[in-house]
């Protein structure tokens, strides 16, 4: 029995010797073996703790986003199925050793979203076909020109085409859609033109490669679309919707926190901090949005999305939301500034600012509802109208600030309790003024977002609101009162125009 | 001679028949052949114009960034060299048909920057080794457990490991550094364990695969590092430096434009617009910066950068610069607002605002110089001091605004020409106030960037400024006057502390 106890910084080994009932204290030996052993043990402990930490992270990710774990299982399944080509004699005889290409295709092509998988499949197939045809052509030409020139022609063609295709991957239009295709083009062309020199059955090689790629890609497409499909379009839709909600929460939270009305925010401090920082995800979402919109374009109709769903409109909405987030970033800092506005002024403005921020975030939340339900809202115009009213009220408050004698020299600052006659130095109203202007700016940006969402709703043919629908259907049921129906419609339109 | 003329919307064919000197007008035939011909011609014209447009784009890209064109040539060269393995009998005999793997490695691994190439090479080698070893181990176990269980064990292991490795690619730490390695792990493991069932010479396969990959990766590394190497670290360094310059130009340009002093800006209108919009590149540079910093970590020492150059500090500087850009985004909009400040006020504030913006952008430009020359600057502290002075002056101006009777009711607004007695409504000073607060905020963010750059300069051991150096060397030359030297040093330190 060996016990280890840590005393006064040094290691001590205590051996309980049986049958003697005493324990001898071993003076720590600094022999190299022991040092090496301790070092190794330390390494193992660190390694194990790292591994367990890593596994913990992985587990929490899998719990948070089970889709990603399922994606792993899908890839495993696809690979198992493809490896059947090896295990089953009849299948193996059909495809032969080239079954390897099917395995490779599955590994390389299977992506998280359906759109990305389709994009890669199409790219792989097109690149292989083009390069295969070109390779065979050049191989034929090289073959005709004698044994001496053959390798030279092949070498030069590989050099030129590889250089051109590699360079083309830097051109934005190619990079966005055909980056992988260009890579596969280079790969296949090199294979065909180079191995053409050795392999006599070149056509057979090309044919096998194509058929195995076809097997791999079709397997990937089937599995990715049937088992828990993750649609890039749907992800983009959710991302934009979430961003709206995050900005709404951050905007409201930030203003409410500034005016110290903390009960409106989430009760849990940590949560409220998370809510306040929510807009930060939006700041850097451009790359993700663009990639998703690109992949979404490859996807067939699914769920509520048609084949020609206007994905580019999402990018516009996303860009406008990001602009709101920039404003909130500045707002968040100006509310944390050192210069505190006097309490009387804060009280006066809190009403207007909170009204504006809450009506702005209401608009954003309604936009999120529109996106979520994919239904046009008739409320939104009223809400925008309300937001604009709040903007005007805030502007009015700013104006009235100058009409009341509450601004003046800081030296004459008095606190008589009477709000209207308090003299406030200009420096102290600066935070309030800049906050107000930022809020007004955010409101104008949100209005632009509303327009962009409306545009999206029109192009994507979102359903009409059910309340409106039911009214319309009522009108259709009572065709004898067309004038009333028209009148109602006109009222609705006027409301929407407001 | 066939002429085609477009008249009144329809196509008309006119044939000049020789020897008759008359021309017959052919009535447009709407025969399907002609329509098909016209359609085809139209298609060809569109196709040719698109191709020429594309080539024009490619050409301008190549002229703008010749490095990218050179990268294409480098890939072509690497492929040509690798294909020599096929053409030369002795080389081919050594490696055999597996030379294909070398070609594939070159195509897949060769990236634009040295760091990205190294990262992929290491990932590919590690992934192949690990998966190869594991695959052989599992193959041995499966072999021992009888013919019946062999395919089952292999299938299950492929399924589990592929699922786990695919899922691991979603974990941020793996994704950032070993994404490609995980992919290669899956690929190799599937190959080894699946083809192990058929190919008897499994060890030979693994050995060949490793040796060809070694050939491919070493060739890539040599070519990418010797011929016009593009270092990710250097690119990151330049990106951050450029971003500083862009923000400096945008900040100054935006303020100067607002106050209508357009002669200071670039004379060319288009250019000045480009300068003003320069900050927009900075808004979305996060992804690029992170990728470059990651790749830069893989690179060996090069140029002025050591192996352990603090690339993460660049990310911090980049994040702070982005924060400046967010402010400028808001600033840019507030200067374009409808409410114009009255001229007298504008004139009064233009001095302070322009002084602050120009001193801020001077600080940024000096930071860019520090980065460019990789030399610590003693000027920077003075410049920050000056910027802070400008901030205080602007704050003073805001304060004095309330001390002078220039703010009051808009109804009493008079323009008597006398600056000090003009009464300005509060609403009209709002743009100026919010601009001033934003400028002050930008200045504080720039100060933080200065701190981050100083931290970077310390960690990366930038050289001391030559002026300081020469003074120090003077002190060393005159060791008899240590007190004077110390005094000077103290003055310097005090200056730096200011």
Interface residues (C-beta under 8 A of the other chain):
Chain A: X54 X57 X58 X61 X62 X65 X68 X69 X71 X72 X73 X75 X76 X77 X79 X80 X83 X86 X87 X92 X97 X100 X103 X104 X107 X108 X110 X151 X154 X155 X158 X159 X160 X161 X162 X163 X164 X165 X166 X167 X168 X170 X171 X173 X183 X186 X187 X190 X191 X194 X195 X197 X198 X283 X284 X286 X287 X322 X323 X326 X327 X329 X330 X333 X334 X395 X398 X399 X401 X402 X403 X407 X408 X409 X410 X411 X425 X426 X427 X430 X431 X433 X434 X436 X437 X438 X441
Chain B: X54 X57 X58 X61 X62 X65 X68 X69 X71 X72 X73 X75 X76 X77 X79 X80 X83 X86 X87 X92 X97 X100 X103 X104 X107 X108 X110 X151 X154 X155 X158 X159 X160 X161 X162 X163 X164 X165 X166 X167 X168 X170 X171 X173 X183 X186 X187 X190 X191 X194 X195 X197 X198 X283 X284 X286 X287 X322 X323 X326 X327 X329 X330 X333 X334 X395 X398 X399 X401 X402 X403 X407 X408 X409 X410 X411 X425 X426 X427 X430 X431 X433 X434 X436 X437 X438 X441
